[in-house]
């Protein structure tokens, strides 16, 4: 029931103007590795979300997770470098033993909105959501 209510009002960041939209990037980092118990993964991702308070949402299963957030950078290359440095550190591996970055997507605000409008990417329904992939 909660999901149905949230689906009516997805969270979408809006830029004040076109100029600021060019500096706002939606980043999706996929991490993965050996399978862990579902509860263990969720607990680790909740701890990670607290440590990385800027996380918008996380989707997960037993052997991988997608962490999504907004980043304000001058260009996509800078957002990519920052994403890899944030998620490539030992603290992530401590939370999710042996998991490594396996994918990275960086898109600007306008592209992110278009992806959501055309249902090609999952929407964010509540800031800080941590949900299994099958939800």
PEKA-V573966 format. One record per pair of residues at least 4 apart in sequence whose C-alpha atoms are under 8 Angstrom apart, sorted by the first residue. I is the first residue (numbers start at 0). J is the second residue. D is the distance in Angstrom with one decimal. If there is no record, write none. Layout:
I | J | D
I | J | D
This chain:
0 | 4 | 6.5
1 | 5 | 6.2
2 | 6 | 6.0
3 | 7 | 6.9
4 | 8 | 7.4
5 | 9 | 6.3
5 | 124 | 5.6
5 | 125 | 7.4
6 | 124 | 6.5
8 | 124 | 6.9
9 | 122 | 6.4
9 | 123 | 5.8
9 | 124 | 4.3
9 | 125 | 7.1
10 | 122 | 7.5
10 | 123 | 5.5
10 | 124 | 5.2
10 | 125 | 6.2
10 | 126 | 7.3
11 | 112 | 7.3
11 | 123 | 7.3
12 | 108 | 7.7
13 | 20 | 8.0
13 | 108 | 7.8
14 | 19 | 6.0
14 | 20 | 5.2
14 | 23 | 8.0
14 | 108 | 7.7
15 | 19 | 6.6
15 | 20 | 7.5
16 | 20 | 6.4
17 | 21 | 6.7
18 | 22 | 7.5
19 | 23 | 6.8
20 | 107 | 7.2
20 | 108 | 5.8
20 | 109 | 7.1
21 | 73 | 7.9
21 | 74 | 7.8
21 | 107 | 6.5
21 | 108 | 7.2
22 | 71 | 5.4
22 | 72 | 5.3
22 | 73 | 5.4
22 | 74 | 6.6
22 | 107 | 7.5
23 | 69 | 6.7
23 | 70 | 5.8
23 | 71 | 4.6
23 | 72 | 6.5
23 | 107 | 6.0
23 | 108 | 5.8
24 | 69 | 5.6
24 | 70 | 5.1
24 | 71 | 6.2
24 | 72 | 7.2
24 | 75 | 7.2
24 | 78 | 7.1
24 | 105 | 6.3
24 | 106 | 5.4
24 | 107 | 4.4
24 | 108 | 5.8
25 | 67 | 7.2
25 | 68 | 5.9
25 | 69 | 4.6
25 | 70 | 6.4
25 | 105 | 5.8
25 | 106 | 5.3
25 | 107 | 6.0
25 | 108 | 6.4
25 | 111 | 6.6
26 | 67 | 5.6
26 | 68 | 5.4
26 | 69 | 6.1
26 | 70 | 7.0
26 | 78 | 7.7
26 | 82 | 7.6
26 | 103 | 7.3
26 | 104 | 5.7
26 | 105 | 4.6
26 | 106 | 6.6
27 | 65 | 6.3
27 | 66 | 5.6
27 | 67 | 4.5
27 | 68 | 6.8
27 | 102 | 8.0
27 | 103 | 5.7
27 | 104 | 5.1
27 | 105 | 6.6
28 | 65 | 5.6
28 | 66 | 5.2
28 | 67 | 6.4
28 | 82 | 7.4
28 | 86 | 7.8
28 | 100 | 7.0
28 | 101 | 7.9
28 | 102 | 5.9
28 | 103 | 4.6
28 | 104 | 6.6
29 | 63 | 7.0
29 | 64 | 5.6
29 | 65 | 4.4
29 | 66 | 6.4
29 | 100 | 5.8
29 | 101 | 5.5
29 | 102 | 4.7
29 | 103 | 6.1
30 | 63 | 5.5
30 | 64 | 5.4
30 | 65 | 6.5
30 | 98 | 6.0
30 | 99 | 5.2
30 | 100 | 4.3
30 | 101 | 5.3
30 | 102 | 6.9
31 | 62 | 5.5
31 | 63 | 3.9
31 | 64 | 6.4
31 | 98 | 4.7
31 | 99 | 5.5
31 | 100 | 6.6
31 | 101 | 6.3
32 | 62 | 5.5
32 | 63 | 6.4
32 | 96 | 8.0
32 | 97 | 5.9
32 | 98 | 4.3
32 | 99 | 6.5
33 | 62 | 5.6
33 | 97 | 6.9
33 | 98 | 7.0
34 | 61 | 5.0
34 | 62 | 4.2
34 | 63 | 7.9
35 | 39 | 6.5
35 | 40 | 6.3
35 | 61 | 5.2
35 | 62 | 6.3
36 | 40 | 6.3
36 | 61 | 6.1
37 | 41 | 6.3
37 | 60 | 6.5
37 | 61 | 5.2
38 | 42 | 6.1
39 | 43 | 6.1
40 | 44 | 6.1
40 | 59 | 7.7
40 | 60 | 7.5
40 | 61 | 6.5
40 | 95 | 7.1
41 | 45 | 6.1
41 | 59 | 7.7
41 | 129 | 7.6
42 | 46 | 6.4
43 | 47 | 6.1
43 | 94 | 5.2
43 | 95 | 6.4
44 | 48 | 6.0
44 | 57 | 7.7
44 | 94 | 7.4
44 | 95 | 8.0
44 | 129 | 7.7
45 | 49 | 6.4
45 | 129 | 7.5
46 | 50 | 6.4
46 | 94 | 7.6
47 | 51 | 6.0
47 | 91 | 7.4
47 | 94 | 6.9
48 | 52 | 5.7
48 | 53 | 7.8
48 | 54 | 6.1
48 | 127 | 7.5
53 | 68 | 6.5
53 | 69 | 7.6
54 | 66 | 7.0
54 | 67 | 6.1
54 | 68 | 4.8
54 | 69 | 7.7
54 | 126 | 8.0
54 | 127 | 6.3
55 | 66 | 7.8
55 | 67 | 5.6
55 | 68 | 4.7
55 | 69 | 7.2
55 | 123 | 7.6
55 | 125 | 7.9
55 | 126 | 5.1
55 | 127 | 4.9
55 | 128 | 7.0
56 | 66 | 6.1
56 | 67 | 5.3
56 | 68 | 6.8
56 | 123 | 6.7
56 | 125 | 7.6
56 | 126 | 6.2
56 | 127 | 4.9
56 | 128 | 4.7
56 | 129 | 5.8
57 | 64 | 6.8
57 | 65 | 5.5
57 | 66 | 4.6
57 | 67 | 6.1
57 | 127 | 7.5
57 | 128 | 6.2
57 | 129 | 4.7
57 | 130 | 6.3
58 | 64 | 5.6
58 | 65 | 5.2
58 | 66 | 6.7
58 | 129 | 5.8
58 | 130 | 5.0
58 | 131 | 5.3
58 | 132 | 5.4
59 | 63 | 5.8
59 | 64 | 4.0
59 | 65 | 6.3
59 | 129 | 7.7
59 | 130 | 6.5
59 | 131 | 4.8
59 | 132 | 5.4
60 | 64 | 6.4
60 | 131 | 5.7
60 | 132 | 6.2
63 | 98 | 7.8
70 | 78 | 6.7
71 | 78 | 7.6
72 | 77 | 6.2
72 | 78 | 5.8
73 | 77 | 6.6
73 | 78 | 7.8
74 | 78 | 6.5
75 | 79 | 6.0
75 | 105 | 6.4
75 | 106 | 7.2
75 | 107 | 7.8
76 | 80 | 6.2
77 | 81 | 6.1
78 | 82 | 6.1
78 | 105 | 7.0
79 | 83 | 6.2
79 | 103 | 7.7
79 | 105 | 6.6
80 | 84 | 6.3
81 | 85 | 6.1
82 | 86 | 6.1
83 | 87 | 5.4
83 | 100 | 7.8
84 | 88 | 6.5
86 | 91 | 6.3
86 | 100 | 7.0
87 | 91 | 7.1
87 | 99 | 7.1
87 | 100 | 6.8
88 | 92 | 7.2
89 | 93 | 6.2
90 | 94 | 6.5
91 | 95 | 6.1
91 | 98 | 7.9
92 | 96 | 4.9
92 | 97 | 5.7
92 | 98 | 5.9
92 | 99 | 7.3
106 | 110 | 6.0
106 | 111 | 6.1
107 | 111 | 6.2
108 | 112 | 6.2
109 | 113 | 6.3
110 | 114 | 6.1
111 | 115 | 6.3
112 | 116 | 6.0
113 | 117 | 6.1
114 | 118 | 6.0
114 | 119 | 5.2
114 | 120 | 5.6
115 | 119 | 6.2
115 | 120 | 5.7
115 | 121 | 6.7
115 | 122 | 5.9
118 | 122 | 7.9
123 | 128 | 7.8
124 | 128 | 7.5
130 | 134 | 6.6
